[in-house]
Amino acid sequence: AGIALADDGADLFGGRFELLLPDEQAEYATGPRTGVSGAGGGGAFPWRYWLPGDPTVSPYKRHPKSDD
């Protein structure tokens, strides 16, 4: 079912919730972060993660002044 808005403020360690890991690891992709300037925002730090083919993921658009 998942966590709903009605669960806001609930104690996550109170026994009502549990974290279930999938049997297989999902495939994911990495790339440069969006909206981050400076050394931490370049290609050396591919800290943007997404699920390939997920319709909720917006495409990466490089800033015109970016070196990447």
C-alpha positions as a LaTeX table, in Angstrom:
\begin{tabular}{lrrr}
\hline
Residue & $x$ (\AA) & $y$ (\AA) & $z$ (\AA) \\
\hline
Ala1 & 0.00 & 0.00 & 0.00 \\
Gly2 & 2.72 & 2.47 & 0.89 \\
Ile3 & 2.87 & 5.56 & 3.07 \\
Ala4 & $-0.03$ & 8.00 & 2.72 \\
Leu5 & $-0.51$ & 11.63 & 3.69 \\
Ala6 & $-2.51$ & 10.41 & 6.71 \\
Asp7 & 0.75 & 8.87 & 8.01 \\
Asp8 & 2.36 & 12.31 & 8.31 \\
Gly9 & 4.01 & 12.55 & 11.72 \\
Ala10 & 3.80 & 8.80 & 12.38 \\
Asp11 & 6.69 & 7.15 & 14.20 \\
Leu12 & 8.62 & 5.23 & 11.53 \\
Phe13 & 10.17 & 3.06 & 14.24 \\
Gly14 & 6.90 & 2.31 & 16.03 \\
Gly15 & 6.29 & $-1.02$ & 14.31 \\
Arg16 & 3.63 & 0.05 & 11.79 \\
Phe17 & 6.08 & 0.33 & 8.90 \\
Glu18 & 8.67 & $-1.97$ & 7.39 \\
Leu19 & 11.17 & $-1.57$ & 4.56 \\
Leu20 & 11.06 & $-4.42$ & 2.05 \\
Leu21 & 13.91 & $-4.65$ & $-0.42$ \\
Pro22 & 13.28 & $-6.02$ & $-3.91$ \\
Asp23 & 14.58 & $-9.45$ & $-4.89$ \\
Glu24 & 16.64 & $-7.90$ & $-7.71$ \\
Gln25 & 18.41 & $-4.56$ & $-7.89$ \\
Ala26 & 16.80 & $-2.10$ & $-10.30$ \\
Glu27 & 18.84 & $-0.83$ & $-13.23$ \\
Tyr28 & 19.64 & 2.84 & $-12.90$ \\
Ala29 & 21.53 & 5.52 & $-14.80$ \\
Thr30 & 23.72 & 8.38 & $-13.60$ \\
Gly31 & 24.64 & 11.76 & $-15.00$ \\
Pro32 & 25.54 & 15.33 & $-14.11$ \\
Arg33 & 23.36 & 17.10 & $-11.59$ \\
Thr34 & 21.03 & 19.83 & $-12.79$ \\
Gly35 & 21.03 & 23.32 & $-11.34$ \\
Val36 & 24.39 & 22.89 & $-9.59$ \\
Ser37 & 27.28 & 25.13 & $-10.56$ \\
Gly38 & 30.93 & 24.85 & $-9.64$ \\
Ala39 & 33.15 & 21.81 & $-9.30$ \\
Gly40 & 30.43 & 19.65 & $-7.72$ \\
Gly41 & 28.10 & 20.13 & $-10.66$ \\
Gly42 & 30.37 & 18.85 & $-13.41$ \\
Gly43 & 30.76 & 15.50 & $-15.08$ \\
Ala44 & 33.28 & 14.40 & $-12.44$ \\
Phe45 & 30.36 & 14.10 & $-10.01$ \\
Pro46 & 27.59 & 12.11 & $-11.74$ \\
Trp47 & 25.33 & 12.29 & $-8.68$ \\
Arg48 & 22.02 & 12.48 & $-10.54$ \\
Tyr49 & 20.33 & 9.08 & $-10.53$ \\
Trp50 & 17.23 & 7.90 & $-12.40$ \\
Leu51 & 15.48 & 4.81 & $-13.68$ \\
Pro52 & 15.90 & 4.52 & $-17.47$ \\
Gly53 & 12.59 & 4.82 & $-19.28$ \\
Asp54 & 10.74 & 6.24 & $-16.29$ \\
Pro55 & 8.21 & 8.75 & $-17.67$ \\
Thr56 & 8.54 & 11.01 & $-14.60$ \\
Val57 & 12.23 & 11.76 & $-15.25$ \\
Ser58 & 12.90 & 14.97 & $-17.13$ \\
Pro59 & 15.72 & 14.94 & $-19.69$ \\
Tyr60 & 19.04 & 16.55 & $-18.80$ \\
Lys61 & 19.52 & 19.93 & $-20.45$ \\
Arg62 & 23.06 & 21.26 & $-20.35$ \\
His63 & 23.41 & 24.93 & $-19.47$ \\
Pro64 & 24.79 & 26.86 & $-22.49$ \\
Lys65 & 27.81 & 28.07 & $-20.48$ \\
Ser66 & 28.59 & 24.64 & $-19.00$ \\
Asp67 & 31.84 & 22.81 & $-19.81$ \\
Asp68 & 30.06 & 19.41 & $-19.76$ \\
\hline
\end{tabular}
